[in-house]
């Protein structure tokens, strides 16, 4: 009877004790907030680290699992710090007894007997090193072992172990002291990372090299060689992707090697730019629309600015791949593609590149010259303005805009209303806004099947929306395929563009696998006098393609039906363009005389008297001395002559106003 009562009492006591322990565990769970508070990471498509930002408080701490480190590090850690880790319940009685005896002999605390689990308890909630704190650590260690597995507890240690200053965890330690991931360490590096957490401030290799070397070599049982002498900066590649990140870890479509190479190219390119100019570069997979590399930032140029910022500093936040800018002539291929698709013209269709007015709009070519009859293919290759505007006029600017928007391309119009056909025609020459990402996505459609899908840094692909047919895209690809003017990686399809005043210089290119885009300009939109896409952006595009593996050329040109042909005179015939024959024109200011064709140098005569002119140009400025009738004669180097007769009047507006030229 007494035995039964004793057993019942014992069971009751254990039940009370178990209930008490359970209640305390639920009332005071371990605080894992420090483990959960990690630095933000950007990873490339293969899981390689690109960029990081610190955890709250400026601490470099990365959530680390056992599988993320070299198994040799775990083996060395357990062998050095806690040999019975895999079987004890969180507290090692043998180690505690040994530590107590050592402390009694020394008369002071020389060993705490802490297991790795007890160290984790202390790292989760740091306390002063007292007997009471040790008892709390023992209780917390038992609690952790009851709640979590051994590998989970090891992961907490690997995340929180101190490595000096604001470094916590083996990933931060490996990056700061060796510049590698914890899977890529050698034996000596592993030994140092096991040693430092014992006394992180007095074992820092950059400040206490002798102490760090001595403990490392004792753990290694050999001479481990040289120590790191300074902390390395944390990775800061792909900062544009990092800026948009809100997750602790973010896997992107970027390629680490290509990303670093593009950043280096961008940084070197800024050194040659004018003051306060910037560059933005982008490479994507033409088929999947995955962004493989992108860089953006501000350079100082040779005008006294600072070195380009690609990796740290103010330039990080300036994502110019998303800036809305004028594309100049870079949208012309899509006008031609829609014209080809709609049967308006084929590559061999002839058009006249001659002065023409579209209501109040009178565009010119960049060189203020005109070429007469040219094929549509030649007009696109040479980026002539009049043929492109003429085609857009036939397509209808509203229809062109609607097709773009229907495919998901948000062309931005100026603040002033562009509702009429006349006012909308500047779309052909850059009278709209688009981003580098959007424009590169458009060119990816030309490289593939003519469909439009946005470029992406992460997440699943979007279904391409039809823009132009695959046949029309192939025609354009064939026309644009050519060698780089200053040499480069063979022939690819490319097109340049420059907005008015040199504010935006573009170069877009593609082969069968990749599409790339370059923008150069000033972030504030002020002009870069003399800047062109061909001069500033195209050489960078050529260098981008040297970073890529060779790929097949874009789809070869496919012949489309010739719709119309011009029967006008030969393109090289010398002709007077302006003023028109027998016209009446104002003489209140200088009159620009323009001709077409002929062999330069040219001579301009008014009533038989030569007027000053640039022999290399097909125009000359003339100030009439008075009102009246004048005879115009222009002679070329081959003896051809063009004649005209005009009447100059005072106080009359010019009959044919000309607009500012657009740059190809």
C-alpha positions in Angstrom: 0.0 0.0 0.0 2.8 2.4 0.9 4.6 1.5 -2.3 1.6 2.4 -4.4 1.2 5.7 -2.6 4.9 6.4 -3.1 4.6 5.6 -6.8 1.5 7.8 -7.1 3.2 10.6 -5.4 6.2 10.3 -7.6 4.1 10.3 -10.8 2.2 13.3 -9.5 5.5 15.1 -8.7 6.8 14.4 -12.2 3.5 15.5 -13.7 3.7 18.8 -11.8 7.3 19.2 -12.8 6.6 18.4 -16.4 3.6 20.8 -16.4 5.7 23.5 -14.8 8.5 23.0 -17.4 5.9 23.0 -20.2 4.3 26.1 -18.9 7.6 27.9 -18.5 8.6 26.9 -22.0 5.4 28.3 -23.4 5.5 31.4 -21.3 9.2 32.2 -22.0 10.0 30.8 -25.5 13.5 31.4 -26.9 13.8 34.8 -28.6 14.9 34.0 -32.2 14.5 37.6 -33.5 18.2 38.0 -34.0 18.3 34.9 -36.2 15.4 36.1 -38.2 16.8 39.6 -38.7 19.2 39.1 -41.5 20.9 41.2 -44.2 19.2 41.5 -47.6 20.8 39.5 -50.3 20.7 39.5 -54.1 21.6 36.2 -55.8 22.3 35.5 -59.4 20.6 32.9 -61.5 22.9 30.2 -60.1 22.6 31.2 -56.4 25.9 33.2 -56.4 26.0 36.3 -54.2 25.8 39.6 -56.0 25.0 42.3 -53.4 24.0 42.7 -49.8 22.8 45.3 -47.4 23.2 45.0 -43.6 20.6 43.9 -41.1 18.9 46.5 -38.9 21.5 48.2 -36.8 24.2 48.0 -39.4 25.1 44.4 -38.6 26.4 42.1 -41.3 24.4 38.9 -40.4 23.2 36.3 -42.9 20.8 33.4 -42.1 23.0 30.3 -42.5 22.1 26.7 -42.7 24.5 23.8 -42.2 24.2 22.9 -45.9 25.6 26.3 -46.8 29.0 25.8 -45.3 31.9 23.4 -46.0 31.3 20.1 -44.0 34.9 20.4 -42.9 34.0 23.6 -41.0 31.3 21.9 -39.1 33.6 19.0 -38.3 36.3 21.3 -37.1 33.9 23.4 -35.0 32.4 20.4 -33.2 35.8 18.8 -32.6 37.2 22.0 -31.2 34.2 23.5 -29.3 31.9 20.6 -28.3 33.0 17.0 -29.1 29.9 15.5 -27.6 27.5 17.9 -29.3 25.7 15.2 -31.3 24.5 13.2 -28.3 24.2 15.5 -25.2 20.8 17.2 -24.4 22.2 20.7 -24.6 24.4 20.5 -21.6 27.5 18.4 -21.3 27.9 17.3 -17.6 31.5 16.2 -18.2 32.5 19.6 -19.6 30.8 21.4 -16.8 32.5 19.4 -14.1 35.9 19.8 -15.8 35.3 23.6 -16.1 34.3 23.8 -12.5 37.5 22.0 -11.3 39.6 24.3 -13.5 38.0 27.4 -12.1 38.5 26.2 -8.5 42.2 25.5 -9.1 42.7 28.9 -10.8 40.6 30.8 -8.3 38.8 32.5 -11.2 36.7 31.6 -14.3 39.0 30.1 -16.9 36.5 27.8 -18.7 32.8 28.0 -18.8 32.2 24.5 -20.1 29.7 25.8 -22.6 28.3 23.6 -25.3 27.6 25.0 -28.7 23.9 25.0 -27.6 24.7 27.0 -24.6 26.7 29.4 -26.7 23.6 29.8 -29.0 21.5 30.6 -25.9 24.0 33.3 -25.0 24.2 34.7 -28.6 20.4 34.8 -28.8 20.1 37.0 -25.6 23.6 38.3 -24.6 24.1 38.7 -20.8 26.9 39.6 -18.4 29.1 36.6 -17.6 27.8 35.7 -14.2 26.8 32.5 -12.4 23.1 33.4 -12.7 23.6 34.0 -16.5 25.2 30.6 -16.7 22.2 28.9 -15.1 19.9 30.7 -17.5 22.0 29.6 -20.4 21.8 26.0 -19.2 18.0 26.2 -19.0 17.8 27.8 -22.4 20.1 25.2 -23.9 17.8 22.4 -22.6 14.8 24.3 -24.0 16.5 24.7 -27.4 17.4 21.0 -27.6 13.8 20.1 -26.8 12.4 22.4 -29.4 14.9 22.1 -32.3 17.1 19.6 -34.0 20.9 19.6 -33.8 21.3 20.9 -37.3 18.9 23.8 -36.6 20.9 24.7 -33.5 24.1 24.5 -35.5 22.5 26.8 -38.1 21.8 29.4 -35.3 25.5 29.3 -34.2 26.6 29.7 -37.8 24.3 32.7 -38.1 25.2 34.5 -34.9 28.8 33.7 -34.1 30.7 37.0 -33.6 33.7 37.8 -35.9 34.7 41.2 -34.7 33.0 44.6 -35.1 29.7 44.4 -36.8 30.3 40.9 -38.3 28.1 38.0 -37.2 28.0 34.5 -38.6 30.4 32.5 -40.6 29.1 33.9 -43.9 29.8 37.4 -42.9 33.2 36.3 -41.5 34.1 34.4 -44.7 33.2 37.3 -46.9 34.9 40.0 -44.8 38.1 38.2 -44.1 38.5 36.1 -47.2 36.1 37.4 -49.8 34.6 33.9 -50.4 31.5 31.9 -49.5 31.8 29.5 -46.6 31.7 26.6 -49.0 34.9 27.8 -50.6 37.3 27.9 -47.6 40.6 26.1 -47.2 41.7 24.4 -44.0 43.6 27.4 -42.6 40.7 29.7 -43.3 38.3 27.3 -41.5 40.6 27.1 -38.5 40.6 30.9 -38.2 36.8 31.2 -38.5 36.5 28.6 -35.7 39.0 30.5 -33.5 37.8 34.1 -33.8 34.4 33.7 -32.0 36.2 32.7 -28.8 37.3 36.3 -28.3 36.2 38.2 -31.4 37.7 41.6 -30.6 41.1 40.3 -29.3 41.5 37.7 -32.1 40.7 40.0 -35.1 43.5 39.2 -37.6 43.7 42.9 -38.7 44.4 44.1 -35.2 45.8 41.2 -33.3 47.6 39.1 -35.8 49.9 37.2 -33.4 47.1 36.1 -31.2 44.9 35.1 -34.1 47.7 33.2 -35.8 48.6 31.3 -32.6 45.1 30.0 -31.9 44.5 29.3 -35.6 47.7 27.2 -35.8 46.9 25.4 -32.6 43.4 24.4 -33.9 44.9 23.5 -37.3 47.9 21.7 -35.7 50.1 23.2 -38.4 51.4 26.5 -39.7 48.4 28.1 -41.5 50.4 30.7 -43.4 49.5 34.3 -43.9 46.5 36.0 -42.3 44.2 38.5 -43.8 45.4 42.0 -43.0 42.2 43.9 -43.5 38.5 43.5 -43.8 37.2 43.3 -47.4 34.1 45.2 -48.5 30.9 43.3 -48.8 29.7 42.5 -52.4 28.0 45.4 -54.0 27.2 44.3 -57.5 23.8 44.7 -59.2 22.9 47.5 -56.8 19.9 48.3 -59.1 18.4 44.9 -58.2 19.2 45.4 -54.6 17.5 48.7 -54.4 14.2 47.2 -55.3 14.5 44.2 -52.9 12.3 43.9 -49.9 13.1 40.3 -49.1 16.0 38.9 -47.1 17.0 36.8 -50.0 16.2 37.5 -53.6 17.2 35.3 -56.6 17.4 37.2 -59.9 18.0 36.3 -63.5 21.4 38.0 -63.5 24.6 36.2 -64.4 27.3 37.0 -61.8 30.3 36.9 -64.2 28.5 39.0 -66.9 27.2 41.4 -64.4 30.6 42.2 -63.0 32.0 42.6 -66.5 29.3 45.0 -67.5 29.8 47.0 -64.3 33.5 47.3 -65.1 32.7 48.4 -68.6 30.3 51.0 -67.4 32.8 52.3 -64.8 35.6 52.7 -67.4 33.2 54.2 -69.9 32.2 57.0 -67.6 35.8 58.3 -67.4 35.6 59.3 -71.1 32.2 61.0 -70.9 31.6 64.7 -70.7 31.1 66.2 -67.2 28.0 65.1 -65.4 27.1 62.5 -68.1 25.8 59.1 -67.2 25.6 55.7 -68.9 23.1 52.8 -68.6 23.9 49.4 -70.0 21.6 46.3 -70.3 21.9 42.8 -71.7 19.0 40.3 -71.8 18.2 36.9 -73.2 16.3 37.6 -76.3 14.1 34.5 -76.0 13.3 34.4 -72.3 13.4 38.2 -71.8 15.6 37.6 -68.7 17.9 40.4 -67.8 21.4 39.0 -67.6 23.3 42.2 -66.6 22.5 45.9 -66.1 24.5 48.8 -64.8 23.7 52.5 -64.3 25.4 55.4 -62.6 26.9 58.9 -62.9 30.4 59.5 -64.2 32.5 62.6 -63.9 34.2 62.5 -67.3 37.3 64.3 -68.2 35.9 67.6 -67.1 37.0 67.3 -63.5 34.2 65.0 -62.1 34.7 62.0 -60.0 35.2 58.4 -61.1 32.0 56.6 -62.2 30.0 55.1 -59.4 29.2 51.4 -59.9 29.3 49.5 -56.7 28.9 52.1 -53.9 28.0 55.7 -53.4 25.3 58.1 -54.6 25.2 56.5 -58.1 23.6 53.3 -56.7 20.2 54.8 -56.4 20.2 56.3 -59.9 18.5 53.6 -62.0 18.7 55.1 -65.4 17.5 51.9 -67.1 14.1 53.0 -65.8 14.4 56.7 -66.8 11.9 57.9 -69.4 13.9 59.5 -72.2 13.4 60.4 -75.9 14.4 57.5 -78.2 15.5 59.7 -81.1 15.5 57.5 -84.2 15.5 54.2 -82.3 11.8 53.6 -82.9 12.2 53.7 -86.7 12.6 50.0 -87.2 9.1 49.4 -85.8 7.6 51.9 -88.2 9.2 50.1 -91.0 8.2 46.7 -89.7 4.6 47.8 -89.5 4.8 49.2 -93.0 6.3 46.0 -94.3 3.7 43.9 -92.5 0.9 46.1 -93.9 2.0 45.9 -97.5 2.8 49.6 -97.7 6.4 49.0 -98.6 9.1 46.3 -99.0 12.9 46.5 -98.7 13.3 47.4 -102.4 10.5 49.9 -102.5 11.8 53.3 -103.7 11.0 56.5 -101.9 12.3 60.0 -102.3 14.4 61.5 -99.6 13.4 65.1 -100.5 12.1 68.1 -98.6 8.5 67.6 -97.7 5.9 69.3 -95.5 3.4 67.5 -93.4 1.1 70.3 -92.5 3.2 72.6 -90.3 5.8 69.9 -89.8 8.9 69.9 -92.1 11.5 67.4 -90.9 15.1 67.3 -92.1 17.9 64.8 -92.0 20.6 65.1 -89.4 23.2 66.3 -91.9 20.6 68.7 -93.5 21.2 66.9 -96.7 18.8 64.9 -98.9 19.4 61.8 -100.9 16.7 61.6 -103.5 15.4 58.2 -104.5 16.5 55.5 -102.0 15.2 52.0 -101.2 13.4 51.5 -98.0 16.2 49.2 -96.8 18.8 51.9 -97.4 16.6 54.5 -95.8 16.4 52.5 -92.6 20.1 51.6 -92.6 21.0 55.2 -93.0 18.3 56.4 -90.6 16.9 58.9 -93.0 14.1 61.0 -91.5 11.8 61.9 -94.4 11.1 58.2 -95.4 10.3 57.3 -91.8 8.0 60.2 -91.3 6.3 59.5 -94.6 5.7 55.9 -93.6 4.3 56.9 -90.2 2.0 59.3 -92.0 0.7 56.5 -94.1 0.4 54.1 -91.2 -1.3 56.7 -89.0 0.4 57.9 -85.8 -2.6 57.0 -83.7 -2.6 53.4 -85.1 1.2 53.1 -84.4 0.7 54.3 -80.9 -2.3 52.0 -80.3 -0.4 49.0 -81.6 2.5 49.8 -79.3 0.3 50.2 -76.3 -1.7 47.1 -77.2 1.5 45.1 -77.0 2.2 46.6 -73.5 4.7 49.3 -74.6 3.7 52.5 -72.8 5.1 55.3 -75.0 4.7 58.5 -73.1 3.6 61.6 -75.0 4.7 65.1 -74.1 2.5 67.1 -71.8 1.0 69.1 -74.7 -1.8 67.2 -76.5 -0.7 65.2 -79.5 -4.1 64.4 -81.0 -3.8 65.3 -84.7 -1.8 63.4 -87.4 0.4 66.4 -88.0 1.3 66.8 -84.4 1.8 63.1 -83.9 4.4 62.6 -86.7 7.4 63.6 -84.4 6.9 60.1 -82.9 9.0 58.9 -85.8 12.0 61.0 -84.7 11.8 60.7 -80.9 8.8 62.8 -79.9 7.8 60.4 -77.1 9.3 58.9 -74.0 10.5 55.3 -73.3 12.9 53.6 -70.9 16.0 51.6 -71.7 14.3 48.4 -70.3 11.3 48.9 -72.5 13.3 49.7 -75.6 15.5 46.7 -75.1 12.4 44.6 -74.7 11.1 45.9 -78.0 14.3 44.9 -79.8 14.1 41.5 -78.3 10.9 41.1 -80.3 12.8 41.9 -83.5 15.4 39.2 -82.5 12.7 36.6 -82.1 9.1 36.4 -83.4 8.0 40.0 -83.3 6.2 39.6 -80.0 6.6 42.0 -77.0 7.1 40.9 -73.4 8.6 43.0 -70.6 12.2 42.2 -69.5 12.4 40.7 -66.0 14.8 40.4 -63.2 12.8 37.7 -61.3 9.6 35.8 -61.4 7.9 33.8 -64.2 7.9 35.1 -67.8 5.0 37.0 -69.3 3.3 35.8 -72.4 4.5 37.8 -75.4 1.9 40.1 -76.9 1.9 40.4 -80.7 3.4 43.6 -82.1 4.6 42.7 -85.6 4.7 39.5 -87.5 7.7 37.2 -87.4 8.2 37.8 -91.1 8.4 41.5 -90.7 10.7 41.2 -87.7 13.0 39.0 -89.8 13.0 41.7 -92.6 14.1 44.3 -90.1 16.7 42.1 -88.5 18.2 41.4 -91.9 18.3 45.1 -92.8 19.9 46.1 -89.5 22.6 43.4 -89.5 25.9 45.0 -90.3 29.4 45.3 -89.0 30.3 47.9 -86.4 31.9 51.0 -88.0 34.9 50.9 -85.7 35.3 47.2 -85.6 33.8 44.7 -83.1 32.6 41.2 -82.7 31.5 40.6 -86.2 28.1 41.6 -87.6 25.0 41.9 -85.5 21.8 43.9 -86.0 22.1 47.3 -84.5 20.4 50.7 -84.6 21.4 54.1 -83.0 19.3 57.0 -81.9 19.9 60.6 -80.7 17.3 62.9 -79.3 17.3 66.6 -80.1 20.3 68.5 -78.6 22.2 65.3 -77.9 20.2 64.8 -74.7 19.9 61.1 -75.2 22.4 58.9 -77.2 21.2 55.3 -77.8 22.5 52.1 -79.4 20.5 49.0 -79.5 21.7 45.6 -80.9 20.8 41.9 -81.0 21.7 38.6 -82.4 19.7 35.4 -82.3 20.3 34.9 -78.6 20.9 38.2 -76.9 19.7 41.8 -77.0 21.6 44.7 -75.6 20.9 48.4 -75.1 23.1 51.4 -74.2 22.0 54.9 -73.2 24.3 57.9 -72.6 23.2 61.3 -71.4 22.8 63.6 -68.4 20.3 62.5 -65.8 18.8 66.0 -65.6 18.1 66.0 -69.3 20.4 68.9 -70.3 22.0 68.7 -73.7 25.3 67.1 -74.5 26.4 69.2 -77.5 27.7 67.2 -80.3 26.7 63.9 -78.7 25.2 61.2 -81.0 24.2 57.6 -80.5 26.7 56.6 -83.2 29.6 58.5 -81.5 28.9 57.7 -77.8 26.7 54.7 -77.4 27.6 52.5 -80.4 31.2 51.8 -79.3 29.9 50.7 -75.9 27.4 48.4 -77.6 30.2 46.8 -79.6 32.1 46.2 -76.3 29.0 44.7 -74.7 28.8 42.1 -77.5 32.5 41.2 -77.0 31.4 39.9 -73.5 28.9 37.5 -75.0 29.4 34.2 -76.7 29.1 34.1 -80.4 25.6 33.4 -81.7 23.9 33.0 -85.1 23.0 36.2 -86.9 19.4 37.3 -86.7 16.9 35.9 -89.2 18.1 36.7 -92.7 16.2 39.3 -94.8 13.1 38.0 -96.5 11.9 39.6 -99.7 8.5 41.3 -99.4 6.6 42.6 -102.4 7.5 46.0 -103.8 4.5 48.1 -103.6 5.5 51.3 -105.3 8.6 52.6 -107.1 9.6 56.1 -107.8 10.4 57.2 -111.4 12.2 60.4 -110.5 15.6 61.5 -111.7 18.9 59.9 -110.7 19.9 60.4 -107.0 23.2 62.0 -108.0 21.8 64.7 -110.2 22.5 68.2 -109.0 19.2 69.9 -108.1 18.1 73.1 -106.3 15.9 72.2 -103.3 15.4 75.5 -101.5 14.2 78.1 -102.4 11.9 76.6 -104.9 12.1 77.8 -108.5 10.2 81.1 -109.1 9.2 81.4 -105.4 8.7 84.6 -103.4 10.6 84.6 -100.2 11.3 87.0 -97.3 14.7 88.7 -97.2 14.5 90.0 -93.6 17.1 87.5 -92.5 19.6 85.1 -93.9 18.3 82.6 -96.5 19.7 79.0 -96.5 20.3 77.8 -100.0 20.1 74.0 -100.3 20.8 71.6 -103.1 20.8 67.9 -103.6 23.1 65.5 -105.4 26.2 66.5 -107.3 29.8 66.0 -106.6 31.3 68.1 -103.8 32.9 70.7 -103.4 30.0 73.0 -104.5 30.1 76.6 -105.6 27.1 78.9 -104.9 26.6 82.0 -107.2 24.1 84.8 -106.9 23.7 86.8 -110.1 27.2 85.4 -111.1 28.9 86.4 -107.8 30.2 83.7 -105.6 29.0 83.7 -102.0 30.9 82.1 -99.0 30.1 78.4 -98.4 31.6 75.3 -96.9 32.8 73.2 -99.8 31.9 70.0 -98.0 28.2 70.9 -97.5 25.3 71.2 -99.8 24.0 74.4 -98.4 25.1 78.0 -97.9 23.7 81.0 -96.0 23.0 84.2 -98.1 21.8 87.6 -96.9 20.1 89.5 -99.7 21.3 93.1 -100.0 17.8 94.3 -101.0 14.4 93.3 -102.3 14.2 92.2 -105.9 14.8 89.3 -108.4 17.9 87.1 -108.2 19.4 84.4 -110.3 20.8 81.4 -108.4 23.5 79.1 -109.9 25.1 76.1 -108.2 28.1 74.3 -109.7 29.6 71.0 -108.7 33.0 69.4 -109.1 31.9 67.5 -112.3 30.7 70.7 -114.0 26.9 70.1 -113.4 24.9 73.2 -112.8 21.6 73.9 -111.1 19.7 77.1 -111.7 16.9 79.0 -110.1 15.2 82.4 -110.0 13.5 83.9 -106.9 12.0 87.1 -105.8 13.1 88.5 -102.4 10.5 90.6 -100.5 10.8 92.6 -97.3 8.5 92.0 -94.3 7.2 88.6 -95.5 7.5 85.4 -93.5 9.5 82.6 -95.2 7.4 80.5 -97.5 8.8 77.2 -96.3 9.8 77.1 -92.6 12.0 74.2 -91.7 12.1 72.4 -88.4 15.0 71.4 -86.3 16.7 68.2 -87.7 16.4 64.9 -85.8 19.6 62.9 -85.3 19.7 59.2 -86.4 
